Amino acid sequence: MNTQVKNLQFPSLPYAYDALEPHIDAMTMEIHYTRHHKAYFDNLQAAVKDTEMADMPFADLLKNISKYPVAVRNNGGGHFNHSLFWTIMSANGGGKPQGELAEAINKNFGSFEAMQEKFNTAAKTRFGSGWAWLCVKSDKSLAVCSSPNQDNPLMDVAECHGTPILGLDVWEHAYYLKYQNKRPDYISAFWNVINWDAVTKNYTNAI
Ligand code: MN
């Protein structure tokens, strides 16, 4: 995140396209990663080329995104959000978090199930395209929220602010091939592939 925007790398996918089957199908993964994410990445680089934005740390750009062109907001958000998304899933995912993160979830939401329900509602009720988030606020408490399009809680334009540690892409491109209009089924399936070790790492880095 301290990397200058011009030096950002398109990340490698940490598993095979079919690794998250049957919950997320291989064709969706391949198209999502190689076309959608790659396009956000390329379009971000094109949008910042030969501007002051190219030399800014990526975190600073996102934090001050209201000052910059909408193409940078959409594609910069798209790059950040997908980069996070790939890492918080794995073939051995699912279950529940342990330790510090489990305690924080219980403290903030009452139980894992209560957090899960709140997250599901955020993901289901985000009208149109966007993301659902579990994030760490500046007072180190946890919050669930959603954002439209490729916005995220790091952006100054966001309704909820914080450091996202878990995110779910609810754009139709993330689920339509397998789930068509049944977004709730895709959201339910997501819980089977969450990499809680990665989310816990994000949590400890954030606090
Ligand atoms: Mn996407």
Boltz pocket constraint, residues with backbone or C-beta under 6 A from the ligand:
constraints:
  - pocket:
      binder: B
      contacts: [[A, 32], [A, 36], [A, 82], [A, 169], [A, 171], [A, 173], [A, 174]]
      max_distance: 6.0
